Amino acid sequence: MLTKEAAEQLNHLIIIANDGKIGYAQAADNVNAPMLKAMFVRLSSERAEFAEQLTRLVIAGGAEPEHGSGPVGTLHRVWIDIKTAFVTDDNRSVLNECIKGDQAAESAYETALKEPSLSDEQRNVVEQQLKLTRDALFSLKQEQDQVAD
């Protein structure tokens, strides 16, 4: 059984993953560079898988999983829409917003890992997703450097 605290942490990560899935899909729609578009589509699929993995953990622990996305993610996506509508360098703006989103996700994963009642399996999944989020951040920052050149 999941403790209330562990369920809250995992459910928060489900919301973060859903925000990322939707945000990356939106980012793919707002860039014109084919390589960026492909990367964002891949990251959107990865975040969908994150949400599915976390949902399975919550259900296996006997708790009710969250569905949908959070209000902060929704506001962030609206900001991307507004910004890309008025900024001429859409690729750079979208990359910057994706980096901010994944930095927030990284922080949420780090917080979740501080929860002592996570099982070994739950901790392993969260650690793996954190690693993949950090890998994505690294790639996004590399793309940002190339766009800036």
C-alpha positions as CSV (number, residue, x, y, z in Angstrom):
1,M,0.0,0.0,0.0
2,L,1.1,3.5,-0.8
3,T,1.3,6.0,2.0
4,K,-0.7,9.1,1.6
5,E,2.6,11.1,1.1
6,A,4.0,8.7,-1.6
7,A,0.7,8.7,-3.4
8,E,0.7,12.5,-3.4
9,Q,4.2,12.6,-4.8
10,L,3.6,10.1,-7.5
11,N,0.3,11.8,-8.5
12,H,2.1,15.1,-8.7
13,L,4.6,13.5,-11.1
14,I,1.7,12.2,-13.2
15,I,0.4,15.7,-13.5
16,I,3.9,16.9,-14.4
17,A,4.3,14.2,-17.0
18,N,0.9,15.0,-18.5
19,D,1.9,18.6,-18.7
20,G,5.1,17.7,-20.4
21,K,3.3,15.4,-22.9
22,I,0.9,18.2,-23.9
23,G,3.6,20.9,-23.7
24,Y,6.0,19.0,-26.0
25,A,3.2,18.3,-28.5
26,Q,2.3,22.0,-28.5
27,A,6.0,22.9,-28.9
28,A,6.2,20.6,-31.9
29,D,3.4,22.5,-33.5
30,N,5.1,25.9,-32.8
31,V,8.5,25.3,-34.3
32,N,9.5,25.2,-38.0
33,A,12.8,23.3,-37.7
34,P,12.2,19.6,-38.6
35,M,14.8,18.3,-36.1
36,L,13.2,20.3,-33.3
37,K,9.8,19.1,-34.3
38,A,10.9,15.5,-34.2
39,M,12.6,15.9,-30.9
40,F,9.5,17.5,-29.3
41,V,7.3,14.7,-30.7
42,R,9.7,12.1,-29.2
43,L,9.7,13.9,-25.8
44,S,5.9,14.2,-25.8
45,S,5.7,10.4,-26.3
46,E,8.3,9.8,-23.6
47,R,6.3,12.0,-21.1
48,A,3.2,10.0,-22.0
49,E,5.0,6.8,-21.1
50,F,6.2,8.4,-17.8
51,A,2.6,9.1,-16.9
52,E,1.6,5.6,-17.8
53,Q,4.4,4.1,-15.7
54,L,3.5,6.3,-12.7
55,T,-0.2,5.5,-13.0
56,R,0.5,1.8,-12.9
57,L,2.6,2.4,-9.7
58,V,-0.2,4.3,-8.0
59,I,-2.8,1.7,-9.0
60,A,-0.6,-1.1,-7.8
61,G,-0.2,0.7,-4.5
62,G,-3.9,0.8,-4.0
63,A,-4.4,4.5,-4.6
64,E,-6.4,6.5,-7.2
65,P,-4.2,8.0,-9.9
66,E,-4.5,11.6,-11.1
67,H,-5.6,12.3,-14.7
68,G,-5.1,15.3,-16.8
69,S,-2.7,18.2,-16.4
70,G,-2.2,20.9,-13.8
71,P,-3.1,24.6,-13.8
72,V,0.6,25.7,-13.9
73,G,1.2,23.6,-17.0
74,T,-1.9,25.1,-18.7
75,L,-0.7,28.6,-18.0
76,H,2.8,27.7,-19.3
77,R,1.3,26.5,-22.6
78,V,-0.8,29.6,-23.0
79,W,2.3,31.6,-22.4
80,I,4.1,29.7,-25.2
81,D,1.1,30.3,-27.5
82,I,1.2,34.1,-26.8
83,K,4.9,34.4,-27.0
84,T,5.2,32.5,-30.3
85,A,2.5,34.6,-31.8
86,F,4.5,37.8,-31.2
87,V,8.1,36.8,-31.3
88,T,9.9,36.3,-34.7
89,D,12.4,33.7,-33.4
90,D,9.8,31.0,-32.5
91,N,12.3,28.2,-32.2
92,R,14.4,29.9,-29.6
93,S,11.3,31.0,-27.6
94,V,9.8,27.5,-27.6
95,L,13.2,26.0,-26.6
96,N,13.5,28.4,-23.7
97,E,10.0,27.5,-22.5
98,C,10.7,23.8,-22.8
99,I,13.8,24.2,-20.8
100,K,11.9,26.0,-18.1
101,G,9.2,23.3,-18.1
102,D,11.8,20.5,-17.7
103,Q,13.7,22.4,-15.0
104,A,10.4,22.5,-13.1
105,A,9.9,18.8,-13.7
106,E,13.5,18.0,-12.6
107,S,12.7,19.8,-9.3
108,A,9.5,17.9,-8.8
109,Y,11.3,14.6,-9.3
110,E,14.0,15.6,-6.9
111,T,11.4,16.4,-4.3
112,A,9.6,13.1,-4.9
113,L,12.8,11.2,-4.3
114,K,13.0,12.7,-0.8
115,E,9.8,10.9,0.2
116,P,11.1,8.1,2.5
117,S,8.0,5.8,2.0
118,L,8.6,5.2,-1.7
119,S,9.2,1.5,-2.4
120,D,12.3,0.4,-4.2
121,E,10.3,-0.1,-7.4
122,Q,8.7,3.3,-7.1
123,R,12.1,4.9,-6.4
124,N,13.7,3.2,-9.4
125,V,11.0,4.4,-11.7
126,V,11.3,8.0,-10.4
127,E,15.1,7.9,-10.6
128,Q,15.0,6.6,-14.2
129,Q,12.4,9.3,-15.2
130,L,14.6,11.9,-13.6
131,K,17.6,10.7,-15.5
132,L,15.7,10.9,-18.8
133,T,14.4,14.4,-17.9
134,R,18.0,15.5,-17.3
135,D,19.0,14.0,-20.6
136,A,16.3,15.9,-22.3
137,L,17.4,19.1,-20.6
138,F,20.9,18.6,-21.8
139,S,19.7,18.0,-25.3
140,L,17.4,21.1,-25.2
141,K,20.3,23.3,-23.9
142,Q,22.5,22.0,-26.8
143,E,19.8,22.9,-29.3
144,Q,19.4,26.3,-27.6
145,D,23.2,26.9,-28.1
146,Q,22.9,26.0,-31.8
147,V,19.9,28.2,-32.3
148,A,21.7,31.1,-30.6
149,D,24.7,30.8,-32.9
